[in-house]
Amino acid sequence: MLRSSDDLEAKVIEIGFLPFFHNSVKGFSIQEMVDPSLWFSDEEGPWEWKGPVIRNMNCAYGKLFNGKAGYVSLEWLPDFANYRRAFRPVDS
């Protein structure tokens, strides 16, 4: 289970990318890896972790998964960009 921004950042770096919300791959999202009690509570949760993770400059955050939010490690970012460009060619 992810319990902090450090945990989240480490998981993204470990596996390369991580969608924010549940998807077709069961168990492969921040939503499913965070204790439900941390969502929208007085404690810092996944929404508050975005700033610290991005400021450490090891991960990027954006709408990376079919228009849905998630993180990608900087190591994998060029591959994500190239994949996206393959489906959105530049008009000449």
Backbone as JSON, one array per atom type, in Angstrom:
{
  "sequence": "MLRSSDDLEAKVIEIGFLPFFHNSVKGFSIQEMVDPSLWFSDEEGPWEWKGPVIRNMNCAYGKLFNGKAGYVSLEWLPDFANYRRAFRPVDS",
  "N": [[0.84, -1.2, 0.0], [0.44, 2.24, -0.75], [1.52, 4.96, 1.17], [2.49, 7.48, 1.33], [3.91, 10.41, -0.3], [6.52, 9.8, -0.92], [6.43, 7.0, -1.05], [4.74, 6.72, -3.26], [6.25, 7.96, -5.31], [8.51, 6.25, -5.34], [7.29, 3.86, -6.19], [6.41, 4.54, -8.79], [8.88, 5.03, -10.02], [9.98, 2.5, -9.75], [8.28, 0.81, -11.35], [7.9, 2.26, -13.65], [5.62, 3.57, -14.77], [2.35, 4.71, -13.78], [-1.07, 4.62, -13.62], [-3.52, 6.96, -12.36], [-6.18, 6.34, -11.69], [-8.36, 3.45, -11.34], [-8.29, 0.86, -13.82], [-8.33, -1.22, -16.77], [-6.48, -3.1, -15.97], [-6.39, -4.92, -13.29], [-5.76, -3.8, -10.01], [-3.69, -2.14, -10.71], [-3.22, 0.75, -10.21], [-3.05, 3.99, -8.69], [-5.28, 4.62, -7.21], [-6.15, 2.09, -6.39], [-4.03, 1.27, -4.87], [-3.82, 2.77, -2.63], [-4.82, 3.27, 0.7], [-8.24, 3.49, 1.31], [-9.04, 5.25, 3.33], [-7.35, 7.41, 3.19], [-8.17, 9.03, 1.15], [-9.57, 12.09, 0.45], [-9.54, 13.05, 3.12], [-8.63, 14.39, 6.38], [-5.98, 13.87, 6.58], [-2.97, 13.97, 4.59], [-3.26, 12.9, 1.26], [-3.4, 11.06, -1.86], [-4.01, 13.17, -3.71], [-2.76, 15.4, -2.6], [-0.14, 14.57, -2.71], [0.84, 14.99, -5.22], [2.25, 17.45, -5.75], [4.74, 17.31, -4.14], [5.86, 14.99, -5.35], [6.24, 15.76, -8.04], [7.94, 17.98, -7.71], [10.32, 16.76, -6.93], [11.37, 15.93, -9.27], [11.67, 13.44, -10.54], [9.62, 12.19, -11.73], [6.91, 12.57, -14.05], [3.69, 14.11, -14.32], [0.47, 13.83, -15.65], [-2.2, 13.83, -18.12], [-1.98, 11.0, -19.21], [-2.91, 8.51, -19.91], [-4.97, 7.56, -22.07], [-6.31, 10.05, -21.89], [-6.62, 10.17, -19.18], [-5.45, 10.74, -15.84], [-2.1, 10.27, -14.56], [1.16, 9.04, -13.59], [4.51, 9.05, -14.84], [7.78, 7.76, -14.96], [10.79, 9.69, -15.33], [12.62, 8.33, -16.81], [11.04, 6.71, -18.47], [9.54, 8.59, -19.8], [10.32, 9.68, -22.43], [9.63, 7.49, -24.08], [6.85, 7.32, -23.68], [6.11, 9.79, -24.79], [6.92, 9.44, -27.48], [5.26, 7.3, -28.22], [2.74, 8.48, -28.0], [2.99, 10.48, -29.96], [3.03, 8.9, -32.22], [0.4, 8.39, -32.75], [-0.69, 10.85, -33.15], [-0.01, 12.49, -35.55], [1.93, 15.23, -36.82], [0.58, 17.88, -38.63], [1.53, 18.76, -41.95]],
  "CA": [[0.0, 0.0, 0.0], [1.12, 3.53, -0.78], [1.1, 5.74, 2.33], [3.1, 8.82, 1.3], [4.42, 10.83, -1.61], [7.75, 9.05, -1.14], [6.02, 5.67, -1.5], [4.22, 6.86, -4.62], [7.38, 8.22, -6.21], [9.3, 5.03, -5.44], [6.54, 2.88, -6.98], [6.46, 4.97, -10.19], [10.24, 4.79, -10.5], [10.17, 1.04, -9.81], [7.58, 0.15, -12.46], [8.0, 3.1, -14.84], [4.42, 4.4, -14.95], [1.25, 4.28, -12.92], [-2.29, 5.4, -13.76], [-4.09, 7.44, -11.1], [-7.46, 5.66, -11.4], [-8.46, 2.04, -11.74], [-8.37, 0.67, -15.26], [-8.57, -2.62, -17.13], [-5.5, -3.96, -15.3], [-6.81, -4.94, -11.87], [-4.73, -3.54, -9.01], [-2.61, -1.33, -11.28], [-3.53, 2.18, -10.17], [-2.87, 4.64, -7.39], [-6.56, 4.47, -6.52], [-6.24, 0.75, -5.79], [-2.86, 1.02, -4.02], [-3.87, 3.68, -1.48], [-5.88, 2.99, 1.66], [-9.38, 4.39, 1.08], [-9.16, 6.27, 4.4], [-6.5, 8.56, 2.87], [-8.8, 9.83, 0.11], [-10.46, 13.16, 0.9], [-9.58, 13.08, 4.58], [-7.79, 15.45, 6.94], [-4.6, 13.47, 6.32], [-2.55, 14.11, 3.2], [-3.52, 11.71, 0.45], [-2.85, 11.07, -3.23], [-4.13, 14.47, -4.37], [-1.73, 16.28, -2.02], [1.19, 14.04, -3.0], [1.27, 15.37, -6.57], [3.26, 18.51, -5.68], [6.05, 16.81, -3.72], [6.41, 14.03, -6.32], [6.69, 16.51, -9.21], [9.08, 18.83, -7.33], [11.54, 15.95, -6.85], [11.82, 15.86, -10.66], [11.93, 12.07, -10.98], [8.41, 11.71, -12.38], [6.02, 13.55, -14.67], [2.27, 13.86, -14.07], [-0.39, 14.41, -16.68], [-3.23, 12.96, -18.7], [-1.1, 10.13, -19.99], [-3.53, 7.22, -20.16], [-6.25, 7.8, -22.76], [-6.94, 11.24, -21.32], [-6.76, 10.04, -17.72], [-4.25, 11.15, -15.12], [-1.16, 9.29, -14.06], [2.57, 9.4, -13.48], [5.49, 8.27, -15.58], [9.13, 8.11, -14.53], [11.5, 10.43, -16.36], [13.27, 7.33, -17.67], [10.06, 6.23, -19.44], [8.83, 9.71, -20.43], [10.51, 9.76, -23.88], [8.87, 6.43, -24.73], [5.45, 7.74, -23.67], [5.96, 10.88, -25.76], [7.0, 8.86, -28.82], [4.05, 6.51, -28.45], [1.64, 9.44, -28.23], [3.22, 11.12, -31.26], [2.74, 7.94, -33.28], [-1.04, 8.44, -33.02], [-1.08, 12.23, -33.39], [1.01, 13.06, -36.44], [1.93, 16.67, -37.02], [0.18, 18.27, -39.98], [2.57, 19.47, -42.68]],
  "C": [[0.88, 1.25, 0.0], [0.59, 4.39, 0.37], [1.65, 7.15, 2.33], [3.53, 9.16, -0.11], [5.72, 10.1, -1.93], [7.44, 7.63, -1.64], [5.55, 5.7, -2.95], [5.35, 7.04, -5.62], [8.23, 6.96, -6.41], [8.61, 3.98, -6.31], [6.57, 3.25, -8.47], [7.84, 4.72, -10.77], [10.49, 3.29, -10.67], [9.53, 0.43, -11.06], [7.53, 0.99, -13.73], [6.82, 4.02, -15.07], [3.3, 3.84, -14.1], [0.04, 5.18, -13.14], [-2.83, 5.82, -12.4], [-5.32, 6.63, -10.72], [-7.47, 4.24, -11.92], [-8.74, 1.96, -13.24], [-8.58, -0.81, -15.54], [-7.57, -3.6, -16.52], [-5.77, -3.9, -13.8], [-5.61, -4.73, -10.94], [-3.61, -2.62, -9.47], [-3.03, 0.13, -11.38], [-3.26, 2.7, -8.75], [-4.14, 4.45, -6.57], [-6.66, 3.14, -5.79], [-5.09, 0.45, -4.83], [-2.82, 1.9, -2.77], [-5.05, 3.3, -0.6], [-7.02, 3.99, 1.44], [-9.53, 5.49, 2.13], [-8.31, 7.5, 4.12], [-7.1, 9.47, 1.79], [-9.76, 10.83, 0.76], [-10.66, 13.15, 2.41], [-8.74, 14.26, 5.07], [-6.31, 15.14, 6.77], [-4.26, 13.74, 4.85], [-2.76, 12.8, 2.47], [-2.98, 11.9, -0.95], [-2.95, 12.4, -3.94], [-3.05, 15.42, -3.87], [-0.32, 15.81, -2.34], [1.72, 14.5, -4.35], [2.4, 16.4, -6.53], [4.63, 17.99, -5.28], [6.68, 15.85, -4.74], [6.98, 14.79, -7.52], [7.92, 17.36, -8.87], [10.39, 18.05, -7.22], [12.13, 15.67, -8.22], [12.3, 14.47, -11.09], [10.77, 11.5, -11.78], [7.67, 12.89, -13.02], [4.59, 13.12, -14.39], [1.48, 14.5, -15.2], [-1.46, 13.43, -17.11], [-2.53, 12.06, -19.71], [-1.77, 8.84, -20.45], [-4.92, 7.43, -20.75], [-7.02, 8.96, -22.14], [-7.14, 11.19, -19.82], [-5.41, 10.25, -17.07], [-3.38, 9.96, -14.69], [0.25, 9.84, -14.04], [3.4, 8.51, -14.4], [6.87, 8.7, -15.09], [9.82, 8.87, -15.66], [12.24, 9.5, -17.3], [12.32, 6.87, -18.78], [9.39, 7.35, -20.22], [9.08, 9.81, -21.93], [9.73, 8.69, -24.64], [7.38, 6.77, -24.77], [5.21, 8.83, -24.7], [5.99, 10.33, -27.18], [5.76, 8.05, -29.16], [2.88, 7.44, -28.77], [1.79, 10.09, -29.6], [2.88, 10.19, -32.42], [1.26, 7.98, -33.68], [-1.56, 9.85, -33.27], [-0.05, 12.88, -34.29], [0.83, 14.57, -36.61], [1.52, 16.96, -38.46], [1.29, 19.04, -40.65], [2.03, 20.68, -43.36]]
}
